[in-house]
Amino acid sequence: MRQGFALFAGISTDVIKAAAREAEARGYASFWVNHPGPIDGLAALGAAAGETRRVALGIGVIPLNTRGPASIVEGVRVNALPLERLLLGVGSPNPGALGRVRAGVRELRGGLSTRIVVAALGPKMCELAGEVADGVLLNYLPASHVPWSVEQVRKGGDATIYAYVHAGVCEREDGIALARRDLFSYAVVDSYARNFERAGFADEVAEIRARHAERDREGALAAVSDRMVDAIDIMGDAPRVRAAVEEYVEAGVQVPVLMPLPWGPDRNLVIERTLTAAATGE
């Protein structure tokens, strides 16, 4: 399995370096950081690059509406990212920005000889990603919604299917409130709300957004159902995390990218246990 491991760029550089080393040693095919965050994603990935020799290095994703291709190219060069190992994730939170993404990918290809991955949720962006990119990155969707997403990508082409798998080896009671907060923050974003609806959570989305419109934050958080949490922000023991990754693969993901939920009294321990849980070995 060409499996990846991801961390939030906001986690300390020392933790990112250690996790990158461990991911490579344990047989992960790629190591990813998110963007944007308190630490610049390209700088965080540069720190990981200095600690590794073989693992592919992914960033997912740089929004093209706030950072243009020329700036991205410069950031890759400033941080001395190895192009032969780079998986450059880009996208746009605006579902109507198809032209911007198409042009951005074209310009990036002119400035960098590396693999480009486009983040996609809706049908048109999935199809565009399949057409113009080397890969498409799916995010915040249950495994059950992967087949629909893959079908849309294949209308455009044969881009590799990546997906963030949000899971953590942690106690559910330590993370359930944080999981509700996490999913609430995405459900109030139109593009993610539509994807949650397509994935079977229309009732939850309607209630979340209705309570949010009434400034009832507690009611909005309570509207994030247990079934929604358990399908997208997966918490449990090591076998549950391994099973979650396998579920996404069986649904059509070619490269699952495990993003640990660092929830609990010792977040670094959760990251370590989650990394170990799904390791494939050298």
N, C-alpha and C positions, 0 to 999 in steps of 0.2 A: 504494500500500500504506500503510495506517495503521500505521506501524511505530513502536515505542518503543525507548528506550535506558535502561538501568538501571545504577545503581552501588550498592555496599554502603554503607550509612550510616556504617560505621566508617572509611571513607576520609576524608581531611581535608576540612574545609569548603571550603578553597580549590580542591581538585581537583573537588569537587562543583559549585561555582560555575562553574568553567571548562568542565567537561563539559556542564553545562546550557546555557551560552551556545553552545557548539559544536554541540550536538545541535539546538538551534533553528535555528542558521544553516545547518545541513546538511540541513534538511528533515524531521527526525524529528517525528512527530506528538505524541509524549509523552515525558516524562523521568520516571524512577521512582527511588525509593530503597527499600531494604529496611528492615524493622523487626522485632525490636529490634536494636540494635547499640550500640557504644560511644558513638556520637552518637545522640541521640533522632531517630527517623525524621522526625517532624513538624518538628523544628527544622531538620534537614538539608534538608527539602523547602522550608521557609521561606527558607533561604538561596538555593536554586535559583529560587524565585519572584521574588526581588529582582533576579535577573540576566536574566530572560526576560520576554517580553510576550505571546507567542502559544501556545507549546507547552503542552499539557496536562500536569498535574503529578500523578504517581501515587505511592502508597505501598503496598507489598505485602510482608507484610500485618501489620496490628496484631492480635495475639491477643486475642480478647474474654474469654478466661479470666483474663487478667492485667491488662487495661485496659478498664474499663467504658465504655459509650457516653457517659456524661456527661463522663468524663475526656477522651475523644477529642474531643468537641465543644469542650471548653475548650482543648485543645491546638491545634486548628485555628484558633480565634480568637486565642489568644495569639501564634501564629506568623504571623498575618495572611495565611493562605492564601486565595487567590482562589477562591471557591466555583465560579465559572463555568468554572474550569480544573481543578478538583480531581477526581481519581479515587481515591476512598477505599477502599483494600483492607483487608478484615477477614476473620477466620476463627477457627478453633479447631483446635488439634492433636489434640483428642479427637474421634474420629469419631462418638461418641455424643452430641455436644453440638448436635444439630440444633435443639432448642428454644432453646438459648442464642443460636445464630446467628440464628434467625428473629426472636426478640425483640430482639436487638441491632440488626438491620437496621431493624426497625420504629421503635425508639427513635432511631436515627441519622437516619432520614427525618424524624422529628418535630423534630429539632434543627438539621438542616442541609439546605439545598437544593442538593445536589450529587450526582454520580454515585457509586454504591456498587458495588464489585466484591468478590465473595466468593471466597476461595481454596477449592479443592475437589480431592479425590483420588478418594474412593470413590463408589460409585453413588448413595447416598442424599444425600450432600452436593452432588454434581454436580446432581442433580435439584432439590434445594432452591435452589441458586444460580440455576438456570434460572428458578425460580418467583419468587423474591423480590428478586433483584438485577438491576442493569443490566448487569453483566458477571460472568464467572467467570474466575478466574486459575488456570491449570494450571502445574505446576512439577515439575521433576525427573522428566520422562518423555521417552522417545524419541518422535520424530515418528511412528513406527509405531503408538504407543498413542493418538494423538490421536483417531482416528475413534471408538474405543470411548468415550472421555471425552465427546466431542461428543454421541454418541447418548444418554448418560445425562443430559446437560444438557437436551437437547431434550425429554425426558420431562416436564420442569418448565416450560419456556418458551423464549423466544427471546433470552436474555441473550447479549451479545457475548462471543465466545471470545478471551480473552487467554492468552498463555503465555510464560513466561520461556524464552528460548533461551540456554542456557549455552554460550558459544563464545568463543574468543579467537584473535587472530592472534599466535601464539607457537610456539616450537619444542616439539614433543611431549616431547622428553627433559627440557625444563625443567619441564613440568607433570604428567607421568604419575604421579609419586609423590603429588603434591598432589591429583590427581584421584582416585586410589584412596582417599586419606584422606577426601576430600570425600564420596564415595559411600558409604564405610563408615559415616560418621557419620549418614547418613540410613537406611541399611539396617538399623540396629539400633533404629530407631524403628518401632513396629508399623504405623502407618498408611502410612508410606512403604514399608516392607517389603512390605505387601500389594499396593501399587501396582506395585512392581518385579516382583513375582510375576506379576501380571496382564499386565505388559508383556513377559513372556517371560524373566525372569531368576530363576526360582524356584530353579534349581540354585545360582546364585551366592549368593542370599539365604540359603539353607539352610546353605551352607558358611561364609559370613561369620558368621552368628549362632552356629553350632556352635563355631567357633574363638573367637569373642568370649566365649561362655559358659565356655570353658575358660581364659580370660584369656590367650589366645594372640593378641596384637595383630598380630604380624607375619604369622601365618597368616591372620588375618581380612583384613588388607590385601591379601595375595596372592590371596585368593579373589575380589577384585573383578577380573573378567576384562577383557581388552582390548576385547572386543566391547561390554561394558557401558559402559566409559569412552567408547569412540568413538561410542556412540549417544546419550549424555547430556551428557558434558563434552567438547565438540568442540574440538579444537586443530588448527591448520594455518595455511595462508596465507590471504590475503584472498579468493580465489575459493572456498575451502572454507567460510569463514564465510558468505559470501553464499549459497552453495548450501544450507547448513544452514538459514538463515532461510527460504529458498524451500521446503525440504522440509516445514517445519512449516505453512507457508501452504497448500501443496498437500494436506496431510493434514486441513485443516479449521480451522486457527487464523486468526481474522479480524484479530487485532492481535498480531503477534509482538513481544516485548519482549526485545531483545538485552541479555543481561547478560554483560559481558566477564569472562573468567577472567584476572585480573591476575597471571599466573604467568610468571616470568622475572626476569632480573637488573634490569630496569627496568620496574616494574609500570605506571608512568604512560605509558610508551611503548606498552605492550601495549594499554592502554585507548584511547589516541589512535589507534593503528592499527586496532583493532577498530571503533571508532566510524566511522572513515573508510571501512573496508571495506564496510559495509552502508548507507552514507549514500545517500539517495534524491535529494538535491539540493533546491533551493528550489522 
